[in-house]
Amino acid sequence: MTRFTQRIRLIWVQSRRLWAQRRDLLGPQARRRQAGYNLVEIMIVMAIIGMLMSAAGFGGFAMLERSRRKETRRMMHIIEQAVVTWQADGGESCPPSLASLVEKKHLNKEPKDGWGHPFQFKCPGEHNNEIDLISFGKDGKEGTPDDIKSWEEEDAKKP
């Protein structure tokens, strides 16, 4: 053992001995009074834990919302690629619906946005695109600020 660890061990032993002597000097009622936590201490600890959990929860929900928006954008890109392969394979300019892309095996399954809602599909598109895709966002209602449109840039929606 090094001198430092010997010194630490000696301090530890002495402090334990002092605590034992103090405990022996106290009567049984005083020992009982010191044995536990009081209600105020427990409530303070619970309040601190609650504040930490709520802060983590708010951050987690914001991250979840961002990931759903990213997933919706990613799915829109996959649908656009499937339309390009549709055009290359069949010679037709536009599929009649997203279901026809699934039937022709250009998509594995009916595409949904990050919230589980179906996309609104229009081909040919009206906004200088081959197709127009719209996700109604979190609320599932048309025309609200949370709508995601394939012809709009994601950065343009941020204030």
N, C-alpha and C positions, 0 to 999 in steps of 0.2 A: 504494500500500500504506500502511496505517496504521502508526503507530509500534509498536503492539502486535503486529501480524502480522510486522513486520520483526524485532522482538525475538525472537519465537517461532522464526522461521526461522533467526536467528543461533544461538540455543541448539541447535536441531536439527543444524545444520551442525557446530558445535563438538563436540557429543556423538558424532556419526558419526566425526569425525576422531579423537577420543580412543579410540573402540572399535577403529578401524583401527590406531592405534599400538599398542594393547595386543595385538591379534591378531598384529601383526608381531613383537613382542617375545617371544611364546611360541614354543616350538619346535613341530615338526610333531606330536610325540607328545601334547603338551599340548592342541594344537588338536583332535586326533582325540578325546581324552578328553572335551572340552567339546562336541563336535559334536552328540551325540544325547541321548536320554532313557534313564534307567536303568529297570530292571524295576520297582523299587518305585514310582517316579513313575507309570508306566503302570498299575500295579495300583490305586493310590489313585484315579486318575481313573476307572478302570473301576468301582470300588466305588461312587463317588459317582454315576456315571451309573446304575448298577443300583438304588441306593436311590431316585433320582428316578423311574425308570421304574416301580418297584413301587408307589410312592405314587400315581402317576398311574393305574396299573392298578386299584388298589383303589377309587379314587374313580370311575373309569369304570364298573366293574362295579356299584357301588351305584346309579349313575345309570341304568344299563341296566335294573336290576331295578325301579326306581321307574317308569320309562317303560313297562315291560310291564304293571305293575299299573294305571297310568293308561289304557293302551290297552284293557285288559280292562274297566275301568269304563265307558269310552266305548262299547265294543261292546255292553255290557249295556244302556246307555241307548238305543242305536240299535235293539236288538231290542225293547225296551219300546215304542218309538215305532211299530215295524212291527206289533206286536200291536194297538195302538190303531187304526191304519189298517185292519187286518184286520177289526176289530170294526165300524168305520164303513162299510166296503165291503160286507161280507157279512152283517152282522147276527148272525153267530155270535159267541158269547162268547169262545171260545178256539180257536186253531188246534191241530190234533192234534200237530204237531211243528214244529221249525224248518225242516225240508225243505219243508213246505207253504207257509211264508212265502216261500221261494225260488221255488217253483212259481208262486205268484200274483204274483210280481214285487214283493213288498214288501221283499225283500232281494235284493241282487245275487248273492250266493253264500252257501254254507253258512258261518255265522259260526264263528270260532275265537277262542280267547283269546290273550293276548299270547305264550304259549309254544307256540301251534299245536295245542292240545288242543280238542276239541269241548266246547261248553257242555252242562250237564245242564239240561233244560228240563221244567218242570211247570206245567201250566195246567189248572184254576185253582190258584193258589198256596195254600200252607198258612200263610203268615206275614203275613196281613192285606194281601196284594198280589194283583193280578190274576194275576201269573206269578211263579214262583220260578226264578231262574237261578243256577247254581253253576259256578264255574270251579275245578278242582282244583289250580290254581296250578302252581308250578315243578315239583314232584315228580310231578304227575299222579295222586296218590292221594287218595282220599276220606277226610275226617275229620282231616286234618292241619292245623296252624295256618296254613299258607299258603293255604288255601282262600279264595276270594272269593265272597261270597254277595250277591245283589242286595238282600236285605232288611236287610243290615247296613250301617251307615255306615262309611266308610273310617277315620275318626278313632277309632272305637270299638276297632279292632283294634290301634292303637298303644299300647304300654305307657306 
